[in-house]
């Protein structure tokens, strides 16, 4: 896929989904990617192999109103990011009440978020510690 209209449309879809992640919750790159169909002309099998990376790539260019820090890797860890990197992401998540274990991982069962069903109901936020 070229960085043309297709990438711009893909990025807009990523940004729209990430804006919906509530404070104190995280979602994986793969979870975001799984909700976006392959762009026109892109092989679905090839897309399945690279889609999570495309989400990460899109987030490196996100507008300021996109809470990029709420997206983590499939192990519940912060991935390297240009700029301020992991320290800023960890700081922002901690401010929202997200807890890291001794290995720098987030418990996705506790802090992970799945897009609400069509009813629009939000999942309950975990209790504060």
C-alpha positions in Angstrom: 0.0 0.0 0.0 1.3 3.4 -0.9 1.2 6.4 1.5 -1.6 7.9 -0.5 -5.3 8.0 -0.1 -5.4 4.4 1.2 -2.9 5.1 4.0 -4.7 8.4 4.9 -8.0 6.5 5.0 -6.5 3.8 7.1 -5.0 6.3 9.5 -8.4 8.1 9.9 -9.9 4.7 10.9 -7.2 4.1 13.4 -7.5 7.5 14.9 -11.3 7.1 15.1 -11.0 3.9 17.0 -8.2 5.0 19.3 -10.2 8.2 20.3 -12.9 5.8 21.7 -10.5 4.1 24.2 -11.6 5.3 27.7 -9.1 6.8 30.1 -7.5 4.1 32.3 -7.8 1.4 29.6 -5.5 0.1 26.9 -5.9 -1.7 23.5 -3.4 -3.7 21.5 -2.2 -2.7 18.1 -3.5 -6.0 16.8 -7.0 -5.4 18.3 -7.3 -2.0 16.6 -6.0 -3.5 13.3 -8.4 -6.4 13.4 -11.3 -4.0 13.4 -10.2 -2.3 10.1 -10.8 -4.2 6.9 -8.0 -4.4 4.3 -7.8 -1.4 2.1 -9.0 -1.9 -1.5 -6.4 -3.7 -3.6 -4.5 -5.1 -0.6 -4.2 -8.8 -0.3 -6.1 -9.9 2.8 -3.5 -12.5 3.9 -0.7 -10.0 3.5 -2.7 -7.4 5.3 -3.2 -9.8 8.2 0.5 -10.2 8.6 1.3 -6.4 8.7 -1.9 -4.7 9.9 -0.7 -4.2 13.6 2.5 -2.5 12.3 0.4 -0.3 10.1 -1.6 0.8 13.2 1.7 1.6 14.9 2.9 3.5 11.9 -0.3 5.5 11.7 0.0 6.4 15.4 3.4 8.0 14.8 1.6 10.7 12.8 -1.6 11.0 14.9 -3.2 14.4 15.7 -2.8 15.7 19.3 -6.4 14.7 20.2 -5.7 11.0 19.7 -4.7 9.2 23.0 -1.9 7.2 21.3 -0.5 6.2 24.7 -3.5 3.8 25.3 -2.3 1.5 22.6 0.2 -1.2 23.6 1.7 -4.4 22.2 0.1 -7.8 22.5 2.2 -8.6 25.6 0.8 -5.6 27.4 4.1 -3.7 27.1 5.0 -0.4 25.7 6.6 -0.5 22.2 9.4 1.8 21.1 8.1 5.1 19.7 9.8 8.0 18.1 10.1 11.1 20.3 9.7 10.9 24.0 9.1 7.2 23.8 8.2 4.7 26.5 8.8 7.0 29.5 6.1 9.4 28.4 3.7 6.7 27.5 4.2 5.0 30.9 3.8 8.3 32.7 0.5 9.1 30.9 -0.9 5.6 31.5 0.0 5.8 35.2 -1.7 9.2 35.5 -4.8 7.4 34.3 -4.5 4.6 36.9 -3.0 1.9 34.7 -0.6 -0.3 36.7 2.5 -2.0 35.4 4.0 -5.1 36.9 7.6 -5.6 37.8 8.4 -6.6 34.2 6.8 -3.5 32.7 3.6 -5.3 31.6 0.0 -4.2 31.9 -2.5 -6.8 32.8 -4.7 -6.8 29.7 -7.4 -8.8 31.4 -7.8 -6.0 33.9 -6.9 -2.8 31.9 -7.7 -4.0 28.4 -10.7 -2.6 26.6 -12.8 -3.9 23.8 -14.9 -1.6 21.7 -18.4 -1.5 23.2 -21.1 -3.4 21.5 -23.5 -1.7 19.2 -25.6 -0.8 22.2 -23.0 1.8 23.1 -22.5 0.4 26.6 -19.1 1.1 28.0 -17.2 -1.6 30.0 -16.8 -0.9 33.7 -13.5 0.7 34.7 -11.4 -1.4 37.1 -11.5 -0.4 40.7 -8.7 2.0 41.9 -6.0 0.5 44.0 
